[in-house]
Each structure stands twice: as structure tokens, then as C-alpha cells.
């Protein structure tokens, strides 16, 4: 006889809360302008939903491909390191 324990996620499930029926509508797409029109159950146009404007609250940053900033570091000076050290 084998008893398998339920996965942890299954112990976290609960029934949905009471829900309400939302009136059904329809969306139509204008082929020329690629804009949608929202229609109610009777087929009357509804006002388009408004979206909130997005505003940034912090200054923008810029990073390069290496993560070191927008400008690459200066090239190394090959003459600054001597090839041989004299005694």
C-alpha cells in the first residue's frame, strides 16, 4: 500500500471567493486604423478606457555593454609599463 503526500502547492489552494457576473461586451477592430471600438451587450459603443500616464520619478541611467557606463574606458598606454627592468 503506497501513500503519496500532496505537493505543497496543493495544500495552499482555496475555493474562489463569491464572484459577480460582468456584462458581456464585444470589441471590433477597424482594419484601416487598427483601433478598437468597445460595444456593450446591446451593440452600443462604449467610451474607451483611459490609461494612466506614466511619469518617471528618478533620473535615467545609462550603461554600456560592459556595464561600466555610457563611455568606454580610455585605452591603456603601452609605453607606461617598461618591458624590462634595469638593474
MMTF fields as JSON, N, C-alpha, C and O atoms, coordinates in Angstrom:
{
  "mmtfVersion": "1.0.0",
  "mmtfProducer": "UNKNOWN",
  "numBonds": 347,
  "numAtoms": 348,
  "numGroups": 87,
  "numChains": 1,
  "numModels": 1,
  "chainsPerModel": [1],
  "groupsPerChain": [87],
  "chainIdList": ["A"],
  "bondAtomList": [4, 2, 8, 6, 12, 10, 16, 14, 20, 18, 24, 22, 28, 26, 32, 30, 36, 34, 40, 38, 44, 42, 48, 46, 52, 50, 56, 54, 60, 58, 64, 62, 68, 66, 72, 70, 76, 74, 80, 78, 84, 82, 88, 86, 92, 90, 96, 94, 100, 98, 104, 102, 108, 106, 112, 110, 116, 114, 120, 118, 124, 122, 128, 126, 132, 130, 136, 134, 140, 138, 144, 142, 148, 146, 152, 150, 156, 154, 160, 158, 164, 162, 168, 166, 172, 170, 176, 174, 180, 178, 184, 182, 188, 186, 192, 190, 196, 194, 200, 198, 204, 202, 208, 206, 212, 210, 216, 214, 220, 218, 224, 222, 228, 226, 232, 230, 236, 234, 240, 238, 244, 242, 248, 246, 252, 250, 256, 254, 260, 258, 264, 262, 268, 266, 272, 270, 276, 274, 280, 278, 284, 282, 288, 286, 292, 290, 296, 294, 300, 298, 304, 302, 308, 306, 312, 310, 316, 314, 320, 318, 324, 322, 328, 326, 332, 330, 336, 334, 340, 338, 344, 342],
  "bondOrderList": [1, 1, 1, 1, 1, 1, 1, 1, 1, 1, 1, 1, 1, 1, 1, 1, 1, 1, 1, 1, 1, 1, 1, 1, 1, 1, 1, 1, 1, 1, 1, 1, 1, 1, 1, 1, 1, 1, 1, 1, 1, 1, 1, 1, 1, 1, 1, 1, 1, 1, 1, 1, 1, 1, 1, 1, 1, 1, 1, 1, 1, 1, 1, 1, 1, 1, 1, 1, 1, 1, 1, 1, 1, 1, 1, 1, 1, 1, 1, 1, 1, 1, 1, 1, 1, 1],
  "groupList": [{"groupName": "UNK", "atomNameList": ["N", "CA", "C", "O"], "elementList": ["N", "C", "C", "O"], "formalChargeList": [0, 0, 0, 0], "bondAtomList": [1, 0, 2, 1, 3, 2], "bondOrderList": [1, 1, 2], "singleLetterCode": "X", "chemCompType": "L-PEPTIDE LINKING"}],
  "groupTypeList": [0, 0, 0, 0, 0, 0, 0, 0, 0, 0, 0, 0, 0, 0, 0, 0, 0, 0, 0, 0, 0, 0, 0, 0, 0, 0, 0, 0, 0, 0, 0, 0, 0, 0, 0, 0, 0, 0, 0, 0, 0, 0, 0, 0, 0, 0, 0, 0, 0, 0, 0, 0, 0, 0, 0, 0, 0, 0, 0, 0, 0, 0, 0, 0, 0, 0, 0, 0, 0, 0, 0, 0, 0, 0, 0, 0, 0, 0, 0, 0, 0, 0, 0, 0, 0, 0, 0],
  "groupIdList": [1, 2, 3, 4, 5, 6, 7, 8, 9, 10, 11, 12, 13, 14, 15, 16, 17, 18, 19, 20, 21, 22, 23, 24, 25, 26, 27, 28, 29, 30, 31, 32, 33, 34, 35, 36, 37, 38, 39, 40, 41, 42, 43, 44, 45, 46, 47, 48, 49, 50, 51, 52, 53, 54, 55, 56, 57, 58, 59, 60, 61, 62, 63, 64, 65, 66, 67, 68, 69, 70, 71, 72, 73, 74, 75, 76, 77, 78, 79, 80, 81, 82, 83, 84, 85, 86, 87],
  "secStructList": [7, 7, 7, 7, 7, 7, 7, 2, 2, 2, 2, 6, 7, 7, 7, 7, 7, 7, 7, 7, 7, 7, 7, 7, 7, 3, 3, 3, 3, 7, 6, 6, 6, 7, 7, 3, 3, 3, 3, 7, 6, 6, 1, 7, 3, 3, 7, 7, 7, 7, 7, 7, 7, 7, 7, 7, 7, 1, 7, 7, 7, 7, 7, 7, 6, 6, 1, 1, 7, 1, 1, 7, 7, 7, 7, 7, 7, 6, 6, 1, 1, 7, 1, 1, 7, 7, 7],
  "xCoordList": [0.841, 0.0, 0.896, 1.766, 0.676, 1.508, 0.683, -0.425, 1.237, 0.561, 1.473, 2.598, 0.984, 1.754, 1.251, 0.049, 2.176, 1.802, 1.505, 2.174, 0.497, 0.123, 1.249, 1.865, 1.524, 2.532, 2.17, 0.994, 3.194, 2.989, 2.003, 1.14, 2.108, 1.225, -0.24, -1.107, -0.521, -1.907, -2.489, -3.703, -1.65, -2.145, -2.488, -3.151, -2.056, -2.294, -3.539, -3.929, -4.166, -5.329, -6.563, -6.737, -7.406, -8.668, -9.714, -9.364, -10.993, -12.046, -12.065, -11.658, -12.538, -12.71, -13.717, -14.652, -13.508, -14.49, -15.735, -15.727, -16.786, -18.008, -17.693, -17.022, -18.167, -17.918, -19.226, -20.306, -19.118, -20.306, -20.189, -19.087, -21.325, -21.332, -21.093, -21.722, -20.205, -19.917, -20.616, -20.551, -21.29, -21.964, -20.966, -19.849, -21.38, -20.506, -20.566, -21.616, -19.442, -19.359, -18.668, -18.433, -18.347, -17.701, -16.69, -16.918, -15.601, -14.603, -14.604, -14.656, -14.546, -14.387, -13.114, -12.723, -12.475, -11.219, -11.409, -11.846, -11.078, -11.158, -9.905, -8.793, -10.058, -8.89, -7.951, -6.737, -8.484, -7.641, -6.817, -5.614, -7.47, -6.791, -6.23, -5.451, -6.615, -6.19, -6.575, -5.856, -7.719, -8.236, -9.438, -10.123, -9.682, -10.799, -11.973, -11.805, -13.15, -14.375, -14.996, -15.164, -15.332, -15.937, -17.451, -17.982, -18.138, -19.598, -20.185, -19.634, -21.325, -21.993, -22.851, -22.812, -23.625, -24.44, -25.444, -25.792, -25.921, -26.904, -26.249, -26.945, -24.908, -24.208, -23.916, -23.478, -24.149, -23.867, -22.398, -21.844, -21.763, -20.358, -20.188, -20.999, -19.126, -18.788, -17.577, -16.787, -17.421, -16.211, -14.978, -15.01, -13.907, -12.68, -12.108, -12.166, -11.56, -10.947, -9.714, -8.964, -9.527, -8.37, -7.239, -7.469, -6.022, -4.844, -4.121, -4.07, -3.572, -2.844, -1.55, -0.904, -1.191, 0.077, 1.209, 1.105, 2.266, 3.423, 4.427, 4.831, 4.822, 5.827, 6.972, 6.759, 8.176, 9.356, 9.624, 9.497, 9.995, 10.301, 11.792, 12.226, 12.576, 14.015, 14.717, 14.146, 15.96, 16.714, 17.112, 17.27, 17.268, 17.624, 19.108, 19.913, 19.445, 20.839, 21.221, 20.367, 22.504, 22.986, 24.16, 25.097, 24.088, 25.189, 25.63, 24.844, 26.891, 27.433, 27.269, 26.706, 27.759, 27.628, 28.364, 27.964, 29.457, 30.214, 29.73, 30.299, 28.686, 28.148, 28.933, 28.636, 29.926, 30.793, 30.402, 31.153, 29.299, 28.89, 28.677, 28.863, 28.285, 27.959, 29.173, 29.064, 30.344, 31.541, 32.547, 32.674, 33.266, 34.244, 35.459, 35.713, 36.204, 37.393, 38.467, 38.471, 39.38, 40.442, 41.357, 41.491, 41.986, 42.889, 44.107, 44.544, 44.644, 45.845, 47.037, 47.165, 47.908, 49.113, 50.193, 50.673, 50.572, 51.536, 52.935, 53.754, 53.239, 54.568, 54.706, 55.812, 53.626, 53.721, 54.317, 54.742, 54.359, 54.924, 56.169, 56.08, 57.342, 58.579, 58.592, 58.106, 59.157, 59.268, 60.298, 60.121, 61.37, 62.444, 62.789, 62.752, 63.116, 63.535, 65.05, 65.631, 65.696, 67.176, 67.655, 66.986, 68.831, 69.415, 70.26, 70.822],
  "yCoordList": [-1.164, 0.0, 1.239, 1.384, 2.121, 3.304, 4.559, 4.712, 5.453, 6.725, 7.857, 7.988, 8.671, 9.785, 11.074, 11.339, 11.872, 13.146, 14.159, 14.176, 15.0, 16.024, 17.053, 17.399, 17.545, 18.593, 19.809, 20.067, 20.558, 21.7, 22.701, 23.214, 22.986, 23.956, 23.57, 24.439, 22.288, 21.828, 22.114, 22.267, 22.188, 22.486, 23.962, 24.342, 24.805, 26.246, 26.671, 27.837, 25.768, 26.115, 26.355, 25.737, 27.259, 27.546, 27.821, 28.193, 27.645, 27.936, 29.432, 30.268, 29.745, 31.143, 31.806, 31.17, 33.097, 33.861, 34.031, 33.714, 34.525, 34.782, 35.76, 36.769, 35.465, 36.313, 36.89, 36.412, 37.913, 38.508, 38.362, 38.282, 38.329, 38.268, 39.668, 40.635, 39.764, 41.029, 41.014, 40.021, 42.118, 42.139, 41.908, 42.424, 41.141, 40.825, 41.936, 42.529, 42.195, 43.196, 42.609, 41.402, 43.444, 42.989, 44.052, 45.248, 43.616, 44.511, 44.34, 43.22, 45.447, 45.381, 46.125, 47.074, 45.69, 46.283, 46.897, 46.223, 48.186, 48.87, 48.503, 48.78, 47.891, 47.429, 48.554, 48.354, 49.726, 50.814, 51.451, 51.663, 51.756, 52.488, 51.58, 52.034, 50.302, 49.342, 49.81, 49.554, 50.498, 50.902, 50.043, 49.525, 49.901, 49.077, 49.943, 51.081, 49.391, 50.012, 49.018, 47.842, 49.499, 48.671, 48.808, 49.918, 47.679, 47.681, 46.989, 45.996, 47.513, 46.854, 45.7, 45.384, 45.071, 43.925, 44.262, 43.402, 45.518, 45.933, 46.386, 46.719, 46.404, 46.818, 48.304, 48.796, 49.031, 50.468, 50.708, 50.014, 51.686, 51.967, 52.483, 53.269, 52.032, 52.485, 53.405, 53.304, 54.301, 55.126, 54.257, 53.273, 54.638, 53.86, 54.03, 55.124, 52.973, 53.098, 53.99, 53.954, 54.775, 55.662, 54.949, 54.191, 55.201, 54.64, 55.752, 56.89, 55.421, 56.415, 56.783, 55.944, 58.045, 58.498, 57.996, 57.986, 57.59, 57.093, 58.228, 58.83, 58.512, 59.543, 58.939, 58.154, 59.306, 58.804, 59.67, 60.893, 59.034, 59.783, 59.772, 60.41, 59.073, 59.044, 59.418, 59.351, 59.811, 60.176, 58.919, 57.847, 59.069, 57.916, 57.604, 58.479, 56.363, 55.938, 55.368, 54.947, 55.359, 54.828, 53.904, 54.264, 52.719, 51.781, 51.298, 51.248, 50.946, 50.41, 48.908, 48.308, 48.312, 46.867, 46.104, 45.001, 46.707, 46.031, 46.411, 45.957, 47.238, 47.64, 48.763, 49.138, 49.305, 50.298, 51.729, 52.633, 51.983, 53.348, 53.576, 52.674, 54.798, 55.126, 55.305, 55.16, 55.623, 55.816, 54.73, 54.335, 54.242, 53.189, 53.769, 54.969, 52.948, 53.442, 53.809, 53.288, 54.713, 55.074, 53.88, 53.016, 53.819, 52.696, 52.752, 53.829, 51.594, 51.523, 52.069, 51.855, 52.779, 53.328, 52.26, 51.906, 51.751, 50.65, 51.1, 50.26, 52.419, 52.9, 53.157, 53.433, 53.079, 53.397, 52.262, 52.495, 51.051, 49.911, 49.466, 49.066, 49.531, 49.121, 47.621, 46.84, 47.236, 45.812, 45.116, 43.962, 45.82, 45.225, 46.182, 47.4, 45.632, 46.442, 46.374, 45.291, 47.56, 47.553, 47.383, 47.795, 46.767, 46.542, 47.677, 47.648],
  "zCoordList": [0.0, 0.0, 0.0, 0.858, -0.959, -1.128, -0.849, -1.363, -0.031, 0.264, -0.192, 0.289, -1.118, -1.637, -1.014, -0.998, -0.501, 0.103, -1.007, -2.04, -0.78, -1.764, -1.874, -0.866, -3.084, -3.234, -2.39, -2.133, -1.959, -1.082, -1.691, -0.978, -2.977, -3.612, -3.52, -3.431, -3.541, -3.449, -2.069, -1.935, -1.047, 0.297, 0.438, 1.403, -0.496, -0.439, -1.214, -1.144, -1.943, -2.757, -1.894, -0.844, -2.357, -1.68, -2.751, -3.871, -2.427, -3.414, -3.751, -2.944, -4.94, -5.32, -4.398, -3.912, -4.163, -3.396, -4.255, -5.444, -3.655, -4.422, -5.547, -5.331, -6.716, -7.873, -8.379, -8.033, -9.197, -9.806, -11.314, -11.858, -11.977, -13.432, -13.989, -13.558, -14.922, -15.575, -16.922, -17.646, -17.266, -18.569, -19.697, -19.672, -20.664, -21.784, -22.82, -23.067, -23.404, -24.451, -25.657, -25.721, -26.597, -27.818, -28.246, -28.063, -28.803, -29.367, -30.874, -31.382, -31.578, -33.033, -33.393, -32.713, -34.461, -34.893, -36.271, -37.203, -36.397, -37.696, -38.496, -38.045, -39.668, -40.428, -40.851, -40.89, -41.168, -41.665, -40.551, -40.705, -39.426, -38.355, -37.268, -36.429, -37.269, -36.25, -34.84, -33.874, -34.736, -33.429, -33.091, -33.973, -31.791, -31.343, -30.929, -30.491, -31.074, -30.579, -29.605, -29.925, -28.426, -27.406, -27.507, -27.525, -27.572, -27.679, -26.469, -25.993, -25.952, -24.839, -25.356, -26.545, -24.471, -24.866, -25.95, -26.759, -25.981, -26.981, -28.279, -29.238, -28.321, -29.529, -29.6, -30.64, -28.512, -28.485, -28.137, -27.284, -28.79, -28.479, -27.05, -26.56, -26.395, -25.052, -25.134, -26.073, -24.163, -24.169, -23.955, -23.217, -24.608, -24.466, -23.069, -22.507, -22.505, -21.183, -21.267, -22.243, -20.244, -20.197, -19.468, -18.526, -19.916, -19.274, -18.535, -19.001, -17.403, -16.616, -17.326, -17.954, -17.214, -17.787, -16.907, -15.68, -17.535, -16.797, -16.669, -17.664, -15.443, -15.222, -14.434, -13.51, -14.801, -14.108, -12.886, -12.943, -11.787, -10.573, -10.274, -9.315, -11.06, -10.838, -12.133, -13.221, -11.98, -13.172, -13.932, -13.35, -15.225, -16.038, -15.878, -15.558, -16.103, -16.05, -17.395, -18.175, -17.653, -18.916, -18.624, -17.911, -19.187, -19.027, -20.385, -21.33, -20.472, -21.712, -21.752, -20.837, -22.805, -22.981, -21.878, -21.507, -21.349, -20.301, -18.908, -17.915, -18.819, -17.537, -16.88, -15.746, -17.569, -16.963, -17.246, -16.879, -17.864, -18.128, -19.608, -20.425, -19.942, -21.321, -22.218, -23.436, -21.63, -22.453, -22.125, -20.967, -23.127, -22.865, -22.136, -22.233, -21.415, -20.736, -21.76, -22.875, -21.376, -22.311, -22.559, -21.692, -23.725, -23.991, -23.082, -22.675, -22.771, -21.934, -22.708, -23.914, -21.993, -22.609, -22.559, -21.481, -23.711, -23.742, -23.33, -22.957, -23.385, -23.025, -21.535, -21.072, -20.767, -19.352, -18.526, -17.394, -19.054, -18.341, -19.092, -20.253, -18.44, -19.142, -19.377, -18.558, -20.511, -20.84, -19.981, -19.591, -19.689, -18.876, -17.756, -17.926, -16.637, -15.514, -15.447, -15.372, -15.476, -15.437, -14.014, -13.066, -13.871, -12.536, -12.106, -11.011]
}
